[in-house]
Amino acid sequence: MNQNEYLERITIDPLICHGKPCIRGLRYPVSSILEYLAAGDTFEDILAEFTDLEEEDIKACLAFAVLAVNTKGSIIIPHAA
């Protein structure tokens, strides 16, 4: 999967988590997954805790973080359908 395919998994919907970037329209904010990783949790730990997530979802969070760090302006992601 390339970076754009990963980023397609990240959605922003004002009706879900107050418009924070989330995974596939679910109520899992990207920031929460990144916090788990920063605290030392492994992909396996996260997937065991949140069984509706996939490994690609976690990689999408990392791809989003890279984009956020490398972007000087706003990040534009289409509104979830």
GIGI-V717407 format. One line per field, one symbol per residue. phi: phi as a letter, one per 40 degrees, with the letter a starting at -180 (. if undefined). psi: psi as a letter, one per 40 degrees, with the letter a starting at -180 (. if undefined). Layout:
phi->???
psi->???
This chain:
phi->.cdcccccccbbbccbffgcdbcfgccbcddcccccccchccdcdccccbcccbdcccccccccccccccbcbccbbdccc
psi->hidddddeehihheehffeihihfeifgidddddddddeeiidddddddgeeiidddddddddddddddehdaihhhihh.
